[in-house]
Amino acid sequence: MSAVLLIARRELGGYFRTMTGYIIAAIMLLADGIGFQLFGLGAGEMYSADVVSQFFWVLFGINAIGSIFISMRLIAEERTAGTLPLIVSSPIHDWELVVGKYLSALAFLAIVTLVTLYMPAMILVNGKVSFGHLAAGYLGVMLAGSAAIAIGTFGSALARSQVLAAIFTAIMLLVLVLAHLFARITDRPLKDMFMALALYARHFPPFQAGAIHLRDVVYYVALTYVALFAAVRVMEARRWK
């Protein structure tokens, strides 16, 4: 088994060997349920498709926030515990460490997200749900979650503690989420640049509505790659200090 998979399996097990993982999962699922009730089922007379759309809006927000806490421990925890020098001196590459930890956090997020399937299934009691809509929505949620986890991995590589990692990640995600607001007060080409960078406003609504656009898939994949690339470079820089 490759070093990446070994690290990912070890780290994923860590989420379930401690109470932290269960607490994060429980809070996220509770927030998903409350949000679904408030903005979906409890929002008055709505078409089933609109309820599903609102569900994915809630899921996007909760997963983005949850990603901050899921990823903050990835590398910062090793630095706090003093085990990072031992890891980086072992015969593994920095990219293997970063990707392995990233995959473990992404797998944990995927497991928590999978549990939410029962929520849109409840709509079937009194309405109809397009499985294509569900597939597109969950694909968008996981692509956005992948980007958020990658940014969290970068934040964790930058920070010397888990608290700082959470703060760094929250700031970066907030800037990307609010990028469309900067587009409203700027002119081209900055207007187009800010809209292209918007984590939600430009790229997620099509998934939310049940449509898959290549442009949006490429955006989330590219953002994930850039964040992981930056995390690897941070690790390499620290190795030579």
N, C-alpha and C positions, 0 to 999 in steps of 0.2 A: 504494500500500500504506500502511495506517495506521501511525502512529508505534509503536503497541503491537506490531504484527507485525514491523516493522523491528528494533525492540529485541530482540524474542524470537528472531528469526532470527540476529541478530548474536551474542547471548549463547549460544545453543545451539551455534553454530559454535565459540565459544570453548572449550567443553568438549572438542571433538574436535581442536582445533588445538594443545592442550597435553597433556602427559603426565598432568596431574592428573585429567582426566576419565576417561582409560583406567584409571588406577590405582584410582580410586574404584569404577568399574564392575567391574573385575577382583576387587577385594576383596569387594564385595557379592555377586557371583555365586559366588565361592569359598565365602563364608560360607553362602549359600543352599544350595549343594550339600552342604556338610558338615552343616548343620542338617537338611536333608532326609534324609540318610543316617542320622543319629543318632536323630532323633525320628520319622521316617517309616518308611523301608524297613528300618532296622535296629532297630526298636523291638519286634520279636517278632511273634507272630501277631496281625494286625489286619485288620479289614475294609477294603476299598479306600476306602470313604467316610471312615473314620477316618484313613487315611494322607493323603488329600487335605486333611482338616481340619487335621492336624498340619502339613502343608506350608504352608497359609495362615497358621498361627500363626507359623511360622518366617519367612515372607515379610513379615508385618506387622512383626515385630521388626527384621529386617535393614533394611527400607525406612525405618523410623522413625529408626534410627541413621544410615543412609546419607543421609537428608534433611538431617541436621545439617551434614554435610560438603559436600553438593551446594549448599546454600543459603548457606553462610557467606560466600562470596565475592561474592554478588550486589551488595550496596551497599557493604559494608565495604571491599571491594577498591578501589572507586572513590575512597573517602575516603582510604585509605592511599596510593594512587598520586597523589592530588592532582587527579584529573580530575572529581571530583564537582561542584565549583563551576562548571566549564565546562559540564557536562551540565545542571545546574539553571538555568543562565542561557540555555540554548538554548530555542527556541520549542516546548517540549513541556510538558505538564502533569505534575505529580508522580504522579498516578494512572497515567498512561501509562507512566512509567518503572517504577513498582512492578509493575504488571500485566505489562508486557513481560518483565521479569526473572523474575517468578514463573512465567510460562508457559514460559520457556526451561528453568528448573529442573524444572518438572513434566514437560515433554516428554522431558528427559534421563532422569528417573526412570521414565517410561513405557517408554522404549526398553530400559532395563536390565531392567525387570519383564517385558517381552515376551520377552526371551531365556530366561526361566525356564520357558517353556511346555513345554520338552522334559522337565522333571522330572515333572510329573503324567502326561505322556504315557507315561512309563516304566511306570506302573502298569498300562497296557493290556496289557503283556506277559503278566501272570499274573492280571489282575483286570479289573474293569469300572469305568468312570468316568462319572458323569453329567455331560454337558456343561452342564446347568443349574447343577449344583454348581460347576463350574469358572467359569462366567460370573458367578455370584453372588460367589464368592470373589475373583475378580480385580477385580470392581467394588468390593467392600469394600476391597481392598488399595489401589486407586487413589484412592478417596475418602479413606481414612486418610492416604495419601501426600500427597494434595492439601492436607489440613489441616496436615500436618507441614511441608511446603514453605512454606505460607503463614506458619506460625509462625516458620520459619527466615528468611523474608523480613523479618518484623517484627524478629527478633533482629539481623539484618544491618543494618537501618536504625538500630537503637539503638546499635550498637557502633562503635567507632573503629578496630577491627582485626578480622581474620578469626578470630583466636583468641578474642577476647571475644564475637564473634558466635556462635561454636560453643558457648561456655559458656552464654550467655544462652538460646540455643535448647534446649540439652540440659536446662537447669533447667526451662524451661517445659514441655517434653515430659514430663519425669520427673514433674512435679507432676500433669499430666493423666493419665498412665498409672497413677500411684499414688493417684489421687483416691478410688478405691473403698476403699482402706484407711482413709482418713479417715471414710468412711461407716460403717465398722464400729465406730468409737469415738465417734460422735456420735448425737444424737437428731434427730428430725424438727423443723423442716424442713431442717436442715443435712444430715442423712443423705440425703434425697432429692436435694438440690442437688449433693452430691459425687458421688453415683451417676450423676446426669444428665450431669456433666462428665467422667466417666471415659472416656478415649480408647479404652481396650480393653474393660474388663470389662463394660460395659453395651451398647456399640454394635457391637463387632466380632464376637463369637461367632455371632450369627445369620448373617452373611455366611460365616463360617468353616464353618458347618453347611450352607450352600447355600440360605439363606432371605434374602429382601430385605424389610426393613420400612421403610416410609416414614419412621418416626421416626428411624431410624439414618441414612438418607440426608440428611434435613433437618439432623441434628446436624453431620455432617461438612461439609456445604455452608455452614451457618451459621458454623461455626468458621473455615472458610477465609475467608469474607467478613469476619468480625470482625478476624481477624489482618491481612488486607490493608488494611482500613480503618484500623487502628491504624498500620500502616506508612506509609500515605499521610499521616496526620496528623503523624507524626514528621518526615517529609520536609518538610512544609509549615512546621512549627515551626522546623526548621533553616534553611529558606530565609530566614526573617525575623530570624534572629539577627544 
